[in-house]
Amino acid sequence: MTPSFLAMKPITLLVAGLLAGPALAGNWTQFRGPLGNGVAADDRVPAQFDAQSVTWTADLPGRGLSSPVIVGDRVFVTASSGAKQDRLHVLCFNLSDGSLRWERQFWATGRTMTHEKISGATPSPASDGERIYAIFSSNDCVALDLDGNLAWYRGLGRDYPNASNSLGMSSSLVVTDGVLVAQVESDAESFTAGLDARTGVNRWKVDRPRKANWTSPSLLKGADGRTHVVLQSSKGVQVVDPKTGRTIWNFDQGASTVPSTTVSGGKLFVPSNGLTVLEPGAEGAAMNTLWKAGQLRPGTPSPVVLGNQVFTLNDGGILTCGNASDGSRQWQLRLKGPFSATPVSAGGLLYCVNEEGLVQVVDPSKPEGSVVSEFGLGQAVIGTPSIAANSLFVRSDGKLWRLGGASAR
């Protein structure tokens, strides 16, 4: 989730040799998937889950809320361990059977204190298909190739010791056009930085509003085909050029500091004044506000858009369906909460995992919505699940699950 920074003095370790091949379609390469909208376009995850749906489980060495990242035949997860959560882990599992392929560990160089509900491994990693990039609440950022070889390491908590907050950092990474974008926003020092994906050196760094922020950046493809980065904060939304950090569009009417903006159909669904939908116009001009709907206000989970429907979920478990064209409320469905994880979607279904680890599958095509199945994992789940290989990947502090897929029995 959150904001902005990264700057100069990197601890840069270059890796010799070439990295793995390009990303393939169907991968889940960042928080809320390759498009950052929580929707898997090409996957079909089962609607019914039971014990036979568990393809495999894998034990994890420490706490974590970060979403799994899936690239080809590999599943990547981060974790933090130790009494001070100062031991940082990046793990790679085999997609087929959940066996551990490799693990790398690092010592945190920045502040590791977090709220008891979260952990040092709250931000989700990201991948460009050649490397896996991970950032932790301590603002330590690491780049590894897909075989676990270290490319570079940035002790951002050491470089910017005031860029932290008392509850812990949680903004996930995005990578595009050879630039890794990290939001590191706090009350004291606040910025977003674009790091060179090959070296970790800052290509740019822009100041951001000085207020603790836990939202994550999103990607927006413009009409010209260029990809832009959406940065959300308490002040509103800025859309910037990933290569330079230059602001292209700005919305200054405020926004949430917890759920993040969702991009769908070239529009921005922003948790602002409930839910506000923006459409970019000419470069440098104000974004067009299409509608605002106070009744579609999300809780901790971010919005999800499917076709002409937009879904928001509050922390208590009320799933609200609105018309994506005008914001009118269509129906509400009470799920078993509470929720922190954002729903994800495949095959037109919504997969909602509550904090007790109960997976609830919702069919939004039914009148008033309908829960078509439930399956309990038996462990607390705070992080957002991922989808790839016709499977749902869910992690708790202690385990990683693969549900569904060809290998399920």
TORLONU-631219 format. One record per residue (C-alpha): residue number from 0; residue in one letter; x, y, z. Coordinates in Angstrom, 2 decimals. Each point is the difference from the previous one (the first is absolute). Layout:
BEGIN
+-----+------+---------+---------+---------+
| seq | type |       u |       v |       w |
+-----+------+---------+---------+---------+
| NUM |    a |       X |       Y |       Z |
...
+-----+------+---------+---------+---------+
end
This chain:
BEGIN
+-----+------+---------+---------+---------+
| seq | type |       u |       v |       w |
+-----+------+---------+---------+---------+
|   0 |    m |    0.00 |    0.00 |    0.00 |
|   1 |    t |    1.62 |    3.57 |    0.55 |
|   2 |    p |    2.06 |    2.86 |   -1.47 |
|   3 |    s |    3.23 |    1.43 |   -1.00 |
|   4 |    f |    3.75 |    0.05 |    0.05 |
|   5 |    l |    3.48 |   -1.45 |   -0.65 |
|   6 |    a |    2.94 |    2.08 |   -0.88 |
|   7 |    m |    3.71 |    0.11 |   -0.25 |
|   8 |    k |    2.71 |   -1.94 |    1.71 |
|   9 |    p |   -1.02 |   -3.56 |   -0.83 |
|  10 |    i |    1.78 |   -3.10 |    1.20 |
|  11 |    t |    0.31 |   -1.33 |   -3.51 |
|  12 |    l |    1.20 |   -3.50 |   -0.77 |
|  13 |    l |    0.00 |   -0.90 |   -3.66 |
|  14 |    v |   -0.69 |   -3.50 |   -1.15 |
|  15 |    a |    2.08 |   -1.51 |   -2.75 |
|  16 |    g |   -1.78 |   -1.71 |   -2.83 |
|  17 |    l |   -3.39 |    0.19 |   -1.55 |
|  18 |    l |   -3.28 |   -0.28 |    1.86 |
|  19 |    a |   -2.91 |   -2.29 |   -0.69 |
|  20 |    g |   -2.29 |    0.39 |   -2.98 |
|  21 |    p |   -2.94 |    2.35 |   -0.49 |
|  22 |    a |   -3.28 |   -0.12 |    1.89 |
|  23 |    l |   -2.73 |   -2.18 |   -1.46 |
|  24 |    a |   -3.72 |    0.63 |   -0.23 |
|  25 |    g |   -1.95 |   -1.30 |    2.97 |
|  26 |    n |    2.60 |    0.90 |    2.60 |
|  27 |    w |   -0.94 |    1.89 |    3.17 |
|  28 |    t |    2.86 |    2.48 |    0.16 |
|  29 |    q |   -0.94 |    2.44 |    2.76 |
|  30 |    f |   -2.57 |    0.97 |    2.63 |
|  31 |    r |   -3.48 |   -0.56 |   -1.54 |
|  32 |    g |    1.47 |   -1.57 |   -3.14 |
|  33 |    p |    1.72 |    1.16 |   -3.19 |
|  34 |    l |   -2.49 |    2.83 |   -0.59 |
|  35 |    g |   -0.31 |    0.87 |    3.69 |
|  36 |    n |   -3.77 |   -0.50 |   -0.09 |
|  37 |    g |   -0.35 |   -3.37 |    1.71 |
|  38 |    v |   -1.40 |   -1.69 |   -3.11 |
|  39 |    a |    1.51 |   -3.06 |   -1.71 |
|  40 |    a |   -1.27 |    0.19 |   -3.56 |
|  41 |    d |    1.14 |   -3.43 |   -1.23 |
|  42 |    d |   -0.40 |   -2.23 |    3.04 |
|  43 |    r |   -2.93 |   -2.11 |    1.18 |
|  44 |    v |    0.18 |   -0.74 |    3.71 |
|  45 |    p |   -2.44 |   -2.56 |    1.46 |
|  46 |    a |   -3.22 |    1.39 |    1.45 |
|  47 |    q |   -0.21 |   -2.79 |    2.59 |
|  48 |    f |    2.81 |   -0.61 |    2.50 |
|  49 |    d |    0.44 |   -2.86 |    2.46 |
|  50 |    a |    2.93 |   -1.94 |    1.47 |
|  51 |    q |    0.58 |   -1.70 |   -3.36 |
|  52 |    s |    0.51 |    3.42 |   -1.60 |
|  53 |    v |    3.29 |    0.51 |    1.87 |
|  54 |    t |    2.66 |   -0.73 |   -2.61 |
|  55 |    w |    2.78 |    0.62 |    2.52 |
|  56 |    t |    1.05 |    1.98 |    3.03 |
|  57 |    a |    3.43 |    1.33 |    0.91 |
|  58 |    d |    1.27 |    1.09 |    3.39 |
|  59 |    l |    1.34 |    3.55 |    0.30 |
|  60 |    p |    2.83 |    1.04 |    2.35 |
|  61 |    g |   -1.50 |    3.21 |    1.32 |
|  62 |    r |   -2.81 |    2.51 |   -0.10 |
|  63 |    g |   -1.33 |    1.71 |   -3.10 |
|  64 |    l |   -2.97 |    1.71 |   -1.64 |
|  65 |    s |    1.54 |    0.39 |   -3.44 |
|  66 |    s |   -1.76 |   -1.60 |   -2.95 |
|  67 |    p |    1.67 |   -2.90 |   -1.83 |
|  68 |    v |    1.51 |    0.82 |   -3.40 |
|  69 |    i |   -0.14 |   -2.70 |   -2.68 |
|  70 |    v |    2.35 |    0.01 |   -3.01 |
|  71 |    g |    0.02 |   -3.08 |   -2.23 |
|  72 |    d |    0.59 |   -3.08 |    2.15 |
|  73 |    r |    1.03 |    1.95 |    3.12 |
|  74 |    v |   -1.89 |    1.51 |    2.93 |
|  75 |    f |    1.72 |    2.77 |    1.97 |
|  76 |    v |   -0.86 |    1.03 |    3.56 |
|  77 |    t |    1.62 |    2.30 |    2.56 |
|  78 |    a |    0.06 |   -0.41 |    3.78 |
|  79 |    s |    1.60 |    1.53 |    3.09 |
|  80 |    s |    1.15 |   -1.83 |    3.11 |
|  81 |    g |    1.76 |    0.51 |    3.31 |
|  82 |    a |   -1.07 |    1.74 |    3.19 |
|  83 |    k |    0.53 |    3.37 |   -1.71 |
|  84 |    q |   -1.12 |   -1.17 |   -3.47 |
|  85 |    d |    3.42 |    1.01 |   -1.23 |
|  86 |    r |    0.68 |   -3.18 |   -1.95 |
|  87 |    l |   -1.38 |    0.45 |   -3.51 |
|  88 |    h |   -0.82 |   -2.95 |   -2.26 |
|  89 |    v |   -0.65 |   -0.38 |   -3.72 |
|  90 |    l |   -1.14 |   -3.53 |   -0.88 |
|  91 |    c |   -0.61 |   -1.76 |   -3.30 |
|  92 |    f |   -2.23 |   -3.09 |   -0.24 |
|  93 |    n |   -0.65 |   -2.33 |   -2.90 |
|  94 |    l |   -3.45 |    0.64 |   -1.43 |
|  95 |    s |   -0.69 |   -3.69 |   -0.65 |
|  96 |    d |    0.51 |   -1.45 |    3.47 |
|  97 |    g |    0.84 |    2.83 |    2.43 |
|  98 |    s |    3.52 |   -1.22 |    0.69 |
|  99 |    l |    2.50 |    2.67 |    0.98 |
| 100 |    r |    2.19 |    0.95 |   -2.93 |
| 101 |    w |    2.16 |    2.56 |    1.83 |
| 102 |    e |   -0.01 |    2.46 |    2.88 |
| 103 |    r |    2.03 |    3.16 |    0.60 |
| 104 |    q |    0.27 |    1.81 |    3.32 |
| 105 |    f |    1.08 |    3.55 |    0.85 |
| 106 |    w |    0.38 |    2.13 |    3.12 |
| 107 |    a |   -2.24 |    3.07 |    0.18 |
| 108 |    t |    1.86 |    3.31 |    0.01 |
| 109 |    g |   -3.04 |    2.19 |    0.82 |
| 110 |    r |   -2.72 |    0.20 |    2.61 |
| 111 |    t |   -1.83 |   -3.29 |    0.56 |
| 112 |    m |   -2.70 |    1.01 |    2.50 |
| 113 |    t |   -3.53 |   -0.60 |   -1.33 |
| 114 |    h |   -3.56 |   -0.24 |    1.24 |
| 115 |    e |   -0.62 |   -3.46 |    1.47 |
| 116 |    k |   -2.46 |   -0.80 |   -2.78 |
| 117 |    i |    2.55 |    0.37 |   -2.77 |
| 118 |    s |    3.69 |   -0.88 |   -0.40 |
| 119 |    g |    3.27 |    0.89 |   -1.64 |
| 120 |    a |   -1.09 |   -1.84 |   -3.15 |
| 121 |    t |   -3.20 |    1.93 |   -0.66 |
| 122 |    p |    0.82 |    1.59 |   -3.41 |
| 123 |    s |   -0.40 |   -2.34 |   -2.96 |
| 124 |    p |    2.93 |   -0.66 |   -2.35 |
| 125 |    a |   -0.13 |    0.52 |   -3.77 |
| 126 |    s |    1.61 |   -1.60 |   -3.04 |
| 127 |    d |    0.79 |    1.04 |   -3.56 |
| 128 |    g |    0.43 |   -3.64 |   -1.02 |
| 129 |    e |    3.78 |    0.20 |    0.37 |
| 130 |    r |    0.38 |    0.93 |    3.65 |
| 131 |    i |   -1.93 |   -0.02 |    3.22 |
| 132 |    y |    0.01 |    3.30 |    1.90 |
| 133 |    a |   -0.94 |    0.06 |    3.68 |
| 134 |    i |   -0.39 |    2.81 |    2.50 |
| 135 |    f |   -0.65 |   -0.33 |    3.71 |
| 136 |    s |   -1.49 |    2.22 |    2.70 |
| 137 |    s |    3.58 |    0.90 |    0.99 |
| 138 |    n |    0.32 |    1.57 |   -3.48 |
| 139 |    d |    2.64 |   -2.54 |   -0.98 |
| 140 |    c |   -0.33 |   -0.71 |   -3.72 |
| 141 |    v |    1.61 |   -2.97 |   -1.74 |
| 142 |    a |    0.20 |   -1.21 |   -3.60 |
| 143 |    l |    0.68 |   -3.65 |   -0.81 |
| 144 |    d |   -0.06 |   -1.90 |   -3.25 |
| 145 |    l |   -2.49 |   -2.85 |   -0.24 |
| 146 |    d |    2.66 |   -2.45 |    1.19 |
| 147 |    g |    0.59 |    2.02 |    3.17 |
| 148 |    n |    3.26 |    1.70 |   -0.99 |
| 149 |    l |    0.36 |    3.45 |    1.51 |
| 150 |    a |   -0.08 |    2.88 |   -2.48 |
| 151 |    w |   -0.03 |    2.91 |    2.47 |
| 152 |    y |   -1.09 |    0.99 |    3.50 |
| 153 |    r |   -1.14 |    3.41 |    1.22 |
| 154 |    g |   -0.10 |    0.79 |    3.69 |
| 155 |    l |   -2.56 |    2.76 |   -0.46 |
| 156 |    g |   -0.69 |    0.10 |    3.73 |
| 157 |    r |    3.66 |    0.80 |    0.49 |
| 158 |    d |    0.05 |    2.56 |   -2.80 |
| 159 |    y |   -3.20 |    1.70 |    1.18 |
| 160 |    p |   -0.38 |   -0.73 |    3.73 |
| 161 |    n |   -2.94 |    2.40 |    0.45 |
| 162 |    a |   -2.13 |   -1.67 |   -2.67 |
| 163 |    s |   -1.96 |   -2.35 |    2.26 |
| 164 |    n |   -3.04 |   -0.05 |    2.24 |
| 165 |    s |   -0.89 |   -1.57 |    3.32 |
| 166 |    l |   -2.41 |   -2.56 |   -1.52 |
| 167 |    g |    2.27 |   -1.33 |   -2.76 |
| 168 |    m |    0.30 |    0.57 |   -3.74 |
| 169 |    s |   -2.08 |   -1.99 |   -2.47 |
| 170 |    s |    0.16 |    1.55 |   -3.48 |
| 171 |    s |    0.64 |   -2.66 |   -2.64 |
| 172 |    l |    2.28 |    0.38 |   -3.02 |
| 173 |    v |   -0.79 |    0.37 |   -3.69 |
| 174 |    v |    2.51 |   -0.34 |   -2.82 |
| 175 |    t |   -0.40 |    1.31 |   -3.55 |
| 176 |    d |    2.25 |    1.26 |   -2.81 |
| 177 |    g |    3.12 |   -1.10 |    1.88 |
| 178 |    v |   -0.92 |    2.08 |    3.08 |
| 179 |    l |   -0.94 |   -1.32 |    3.43 |
| 180 |    v |   -2.38 |    2.41 |    1.73 |
| 181 |    a |   -0.08 |    0.12 |    3.80 |
| 182 |    q |   -2.32 |    2.18 |    2.07 |
| 183 |    v |    1.42 |    0.76 |    3.42 |
| 184 |    e |   -2.24 |    2.54 |    1.71 |
| 185 |    s |    0.00 |    1.05 |    3.63 |
| 186 |    d |   -0.66 |    2.99 |    2.24 |
| 187 |    a |    3.68 |    0.94 |    0.13 |
| 188 |    e |    1.58 |   -0.79 |   -3.36 |
| 189 |    s |   -2.15 |   -0.93 |   -2.96 |
| 190 |    f |    0.81 |   -0.73 |   -3.60 |
| 191 |    t |   -0.33 |   -2.35 |   -2.95 |
| 192 |    a |    3.04 |   -1.16 |   -1.90 |
| 193 |    g |    0.55 |   -1.65 |   -3.32 |
| 194 |    l |    2.93 |   -2.39 |    0.26 |
| 195 |    d |    1.87 |   -1.36 |   -2.95 |
| 196 |    a |   -1.11 |   -3.63 |   -0.10 |
| 197 |    r |    3.46 |   -1.18 |   -1.05 |
| 198 |    t |    2.09 |    1.85 |    2.58 |
| 199 |    g |   -2.25 |    1.32 |    2.77 |
| 200 |    v |    1.28 |    3.55 |   -0.53 |
| 201 |    n |   -2.58 |    2.78 |    0.14 |
| 202 |    r |   -1.10 |    1.23 |   -3.38 |
| 203 |    w |   -2.25 |    2.52 |    1.73 |
| 204 |    k |   -1.46 |    0.90 |    3.38 |
| 205 |    v |   -2.99 |    2.26 |    0.66 |
| 206 |    d |   -1.24 |    1.45 |    3.27 |
| 207 |    r |   -3.40 |   -1.21 |    1.15 |
| 208 |    p |   -2.52 |    1.19 |    2.64 |
| 209 |    r |    1.33 |   -0.40 |    3.52 |
| 210 |    k |   -2.54 |   -2.37 |    1.46 |
| 211 |    a |    0.10 |   -3.71 |    0.73 |
| 212 |    n |   -1.40 |   -1.87 |   -2.99 |
| 213 |    w |   -0.51 |   -3.69 |   -0.65 |
| 214 |    t |   -1.30 |    0.03 |   -3.57 |
| 215 |    s |    1.84 |   -1.62 |   -2.91 |
| 216 |    p |    0.74 |    1.42 |   -3.45 |
| 217 |    s |   -2.01 |   -1.15 |   -3.02 |
| 218 |    l |    0.75 |   -0.04 |   -3.73 |
| 219 |    l |   -2.04 |    1.88 |   -2.61 |
| 220 |    k |    0.44 |   -0.48 |   -3.73 |
| 221 |    g |   -0.69 |    3.24 |   -1.86 |
| 222 |    a |   -1.69 |    0.45 |   -3.35 |
| 223 |    d |    3.46 |    0.37 |   -1.54 |
| 224 |    g |    0.97 |   -3.46 |    1.23 |
| 225 |    r |    2.41 |    1.29 |    2.63 |
| 226 |    t |   -0.24 |   -1.35 |    3.54 |
| 227 |    h |   -0.33 |    2.51 |    2.85 |
| 228 |    v |    0.20 |   -0.48 |    3.77 |
| 229 |    v |   -2.90 |    0.96 |    2.27 |
| 230 |    l |    1.03 |    1.28 |    3.44 |
| 231 |    q |   -2.67 |    0.43 |    2.66 |
| 232 |    s |    0.31 |    1.92 |    3.28 |
| 233 |    s |   -2.12 |    1.95 |    2.47 |
| 234 |    k |    0.17 |    3.00 |   -2.37 |
| 235 |    g |   -1.40 |   -1.89 |   -2.98 |
| 236 |    v |    1.51 |   -1.71 |   -3.06 |
| 237 |    q |    2.98 |    0.81 |   -2.19 |
| 238 |    v |    0.69 |   -1.81 |   -3.27 |
| 239 |    v |    3.70 |    0.13 |   -0.88 |
| 240 |    d |    2.36 |   -1.06 |   -2.77 |
| 241 |    p |    1.88 |   -3.10 |    1.27 |
| 242 |    k |    3.18 |    1.02 |   -1.85 |
| 243 |    t |    0.27 |    3.51 |    1.46 |
| 244 |    g |   -2.47 |    0.37 |    2.88 |
| 245 |    r |   -1.58 |    2.98 |   -1.79 |
| 246 |    t |   -3.64 |    0.62 |    0.91 |
| 247 |    i |   -2.36 |   -0.49 |   -2.94 |
| 248 |    w |   -3.37 |    0.26 |    1.77 |
| 249 |    n |   -0.98 |    1.08 |    3.48 |
| 250 |    f |   -3.13 |   -0.39 |    2.15 |
| 251 |    d |    0.16 |    2.08 |    3.19 |
| 252 |    q |   -3.30 |   -0.71 |    1.76 |
| 253 |    g |    1.37 |   -2.51 |    2.48 |
| 254 |    a |    0.02 |   -3.79 |    0.17 |
| 255 |    s |    0.26 |   -2.85 |    2.46 |
| 256 |    t |    3.35 |   -1.06 |    1.44 |
| 257 |    v |   -0.91 |   -3.72 |    0.21 |
| 258 |    p |   -1.91 |   -1.51 |   -2.98 |
| 259 |    s |    1.68 |    0.70 |   -3.35 |
| 260 |    t |   -1.20 |    1.31 |   -3.35 |
| 261 |    t |   -1.15 |   -2.59 |   -2.53 |
| 262 |    v |    0.46 |    0.62 |   -3.72 |
| 263 |    s |   -2.52 |   -1.50 |   -2.42 |
| 264 |    g |   -0.85 |    0.94 |   -3.57 |
| 265 |    g |    2.29 |    3.02 |    0.14 |
| 266 |    k |   -1.88 |    1.40 |    3.00 |
| 267 |    l |    1.19 |    0.44 |    3.59 |
| 268 |    f |   -2.27 |   -1.30 |    2.77 |
| 269 |    v |    1.34 |    2.02 |    2.92 |
| 270 |    p |   -0.95 |   -0.50 |    3.68 |
| 271 |    s |   -0.87 |    3.69 |    0.41 |
| 272 |    n |   -3.24 |    1.47 |    1.37 |
| 273 |    g |   -1.28 |   -3.57 |    0.05 |
| 274 |    l |    1.03 |   -1.04 |   -3.49 |
| 275 |    t |    0.91 |    2.48 |   -2.74 |
| 276 |    v |    0.54 |   -0.97 |   -3.64 |
| 277 |    l |    2.43 |    2.10 |   -2.06 |
| 278 |    e |    0.77 |    0.00 |   -3.70 |
| 279 |    p |    3.27 |    1.54 |   -1.24 |
| 280 |    g |   -0.30 |    2.54 |   -2.80 |
| 281 |    a |    2.63 |    2.05 |   -1.77 |
| 282 |    e |    3.44 |   -0.19 |    1.58 |
| 283 |    g |    0.38 |    2.64 |    2.71 |
| 284 |    a |   -3.74 |    0.70 |    0.18 |
| 285 |    a |   -2.15 |   -0.83 |    2.99 |
| 286 |    m |   -1.43 |   -3.49 |    0.04 |
| 287 |    n |   -3.71 |   -0.25 |   -0.71 |
| 288 |    t |   -2.09 |   -1.11 |    2.98 |
| 289 |    l |   -2.62 |   -2.40 |   -1.37 |
| 290 |    w |   -1.81 |   -0.67 |    3.27 |
| 291 |    k |    0.27 |   -0.19 |    3.78 |
| 292 |    a |   -1.86 |   -2.47 |    2.23 |
| 293 |    g |    0.19 |    0.18 |    3.79 |
| 294 |    q |   -1.93 |   -3.27 |    0.29 |
| 295 |    l |    2.85 |   -1.87 |   -1.76 |
| 296 |    r |    2.64 |    0.89 |    2.59 |
| 297 |    p |    2.48 |   -2.89 |    0.42 |
| 298 |    g |    1.57 |   -1.10 |    3.27 |
| 299 |    t |    3.54 |   -1.37 |    0.07 |
| 300 |    p |   -0.49 |   -2.08 |   -3.22 |
| 301 |    s |    0.44 |    1.84 |   -3.30 |
| 302 |    p |   -2.78 |    0.18 |   -2.65 |
| 303 |    v |   -0.44 |   -2.66 |   -2.68 |
| 304 |    v |   -1.59 |    0.69 |   -3.41 |
| 305 |    l |   -1.59 |   -2.74 |   -2.13 |
| 306 |    g |   -1.60 |    1.14 |   -3.22 |
| 307 |    n |   -2.54 |    2.65 |    0.87 |
| 308 |    q |   -0.03 |   -0.81 |    3.69 |
| 309 |    v |    2.24 |    1.35 |    2.75 |
| 310 |    f |    0.34 |   -1.75 |    3.35 |
| 311 |    t |    1.09 |    1.40 |    3.34 |
| 312 |    l |    0.37 |   -1.94 |    3.23 |
| 313 |    n |    0.02 |    1.54 |    3.44 |
| 314 |    d |    1.97 |   -1.39 |    2.91 |
| 315 |    g |   -3.08 |   -1.54 |    1.60 |
| 316 |    g |   -0.91 |   -2.06 |   -3.07 |
| 317 |    i |   -2.61 |    1.99 |   -1.94 |
| 318 |    l |    0.63 |   -0.50 |   -3.71 |
| 319 |    t |   -1.60 |    2.81 |   -2.04 |
| 320 |    c |   -0.58 |   -0.21 |   -3.74 |
| 321 |    g |   -0.32 |    3.24 |   -1.96 |
| 322 |    n |   -0.52 |    0.96 |   -3.61 |
| 323 |    a |    3.43 |    0.86 |   -1.37 |
| 324 |    s |   -1.51 |    2.53 |   -2.41 |
| 325 |    d |   -1.78 |    2.24 |    2.51 |
| 326 |    g |    0.76 |   -1.26 |    3.53 |
| 327 |    s |   -3.58 |   -0.98 |    0.81 |
| 328 |    r |   -0.23 |   -2.78 |    2.57 |
| 329 |    q |   -1.39 |   -3.28 |   -1.35 |
| 330 |    w |    0.12 |   -2.33 |    2.98 |
| 331 |    q |    1.76 |   -0.87 |    3.24 |
| 332 |    l |    0.99 |   -3.41 |    1.34 |
| 333 |    r |    1.11 |   -0.77 |    3.54 |
| 334 |    l |    3.07 |   -2.24 |    0.13 |
| 335 |    k |    1.62 |   -1.52 |    3.07 |
| 336 |    g |    2.64 |    2.56 |    1.04 |
| 337 |    p |    2.09 |    1.71 |    1.08 |
| 338 |    f |    2.06 |    0.73 |   -3.12 |
| 339 |    s |    3.37 |    1.54 |   -0.74 |
| 340 |    a |    0.80 |   -1.81 |   -3.27 |
| 341 |    t |   -1.22 |    1.38 |   -3.33 |
| 342 |    p |   -2.25 |   -2.36 |   -2.01 |
| 343 |    v |    1.45 |   -1.44 |   -3.21 |
| 344 |    s |   -1.89 |   -1.30 |   -3.02 |
| 345 |    a |    0.18 |   -2.71 |   -2.66 |
| 346 |    g |   -2.70 |   -1.31 |   -2.32 |
| 347 |    g |   -2.43 |    2.67 |    1.16 |
| 348 |    l |    0.12 |   -1.20 |    3.64 |
| 349 |    l |    1.29 |    1.91 |    3.03 |
| 350 |    y |    2.31 |   -1.73 |    2.48 |
| 351 |    c |   -0.19 |    1.65 |    3.42 |
| 352 |    v |    2.20 |   -1.21 |    2.90 |
| 353 |    n |   -0.80 |    1.32 |    3.45 |
| 354 |    e |    2.39 |    0.50 |    2.92 |
| 355 |    e |   -0.83 |   -3.44 |    1.42 |
| 356 |    g |    1.09 |   -1.67 |   -3.24 |
| 357 |    l |   -3.49 |   -0.75 |   -1.29 |
| 358 |    v |   -0.07 |    0.01 |   -3.82 |
| 359 |    q |   -3.42 |    1.15 |   -1.25 |
| 360 |    v |   -0.75 |   -0.31 |   -3.72 |
| 361 |    v |   -2.56 |    2.51 |   -1.24 |
| 362 |    d |   -1.89 |   -0.20 |   -3.29 |
| 363 |    p |   -0.91 |    3.63 |   -0.76 |
| 364 |    s |   -2.10 |   -0.98 |   -3.02 |
| 365 |    k |   -2.69 |   -1.34 |    2.31 |
| 366 |    p |   -2.75 |    2.42 |    1.05 |
| 367 |    e |    1.24 |    1.82 |    3.11 |
| 368 |    g |    3.21 |   -2.07 |   -0.19 |
| 369 |    s |    0.43 |   -3.47 |    1.46 |
| 370 |    v |    2.63 |   -1.85 |    2.05 |
| 371 |    v |    0.43 |   -3.25 |   -1.92 |
| 372 |    s |    2.57 |   -1.65 |    2.27 |
| 373 |    e |    2.09 |    0.42 |    3.14 |
| 374 |    f |    3.22 |   -1.66 |    1.08 |
| 375 |    g |    1.91 |    0.64 |    3.23 |
| 376 |    l |    3.79 |   -0.04 |    0.07 |
| 377 |    g |    0.23 |    0.04 |    3.78 |
| 378 |    q |    2.55 |    2.83 |    0.23 |
| 379 |    a |   -0.25 |    3.78 |    0.09 |
| 380 |    v |    0.33 |    1.59 |   -3.45 |
| 381 |    i |    0.53 |    3.75 |   -0.37 |
| 382 |    g |    1.70 |    0.18 |   -3.39 |
| 383 |    t |   -1.66 |    0.06 |   -3.42 |
| 384 |    p |    0.03 |   -3.33 |   -1.90 |
| 385 |    s |    1.37 |   -0.51 |   -3.51 |
| 386 |    i |   -1.20 |   -1.89 |   -3.07 |
| 387 |    a |    1.99 |   -1.92 |   -2.61 |
| 388 |    a |   -0.06 |   -3.45 |   -1.65 |
| 389 |    n |   -3.76 |   -0.29 |    0.66 |
| 390 |    s |    0.77 |    0.09 |    3.71 |
| 391 |    l |   -0.48 |    2.24 |    3.01 |
| 392 |    f |    3.15 |    0.65 |    2.05 |
| 393 |    v |   -0.56 |    1.06 |    3.61 |
| 394 |    r |    2.56 |    0.64 |    2.72 |
| 395 |    s |   -0.15 |    0.37 |    3.77 |
| 396 |    d |    2.88 |    0.66 |    2.36 |
| 397 |    g |    0.76 |   -3.70 |    0.08 |
| 398 |    k |   -1.12 |   -1.55 |   -3.29 |
| 399 |    l |   -0.42 |    0.45 |   -3.73 |
| 400 |    w |   -2.90 |   -1.80 |   -1.69 |
| 401 |    r |   -0.68 |   -0.85 |   -3.63 |
| 402 |    l |   -3.69 |   -0.70 |   -0.51 |
| 403 |    g |   -1.25 |   -1.44 |   -3.27 |
| 404 |    g |    1.97 |   -0.48 |   -3.19 |
| 405 |    a |    0.68 |   -3.09 |   -2.08 |
| 406 |    s |    1.88 |   -1.76 |    2.80 |
| 407 |    a |   -2.84 |    0.18 |    2.51 |
| 408 |    r |   -1.60 |   -3.31 |    0.89 |
+-----+------+---------+---------+---------+
end
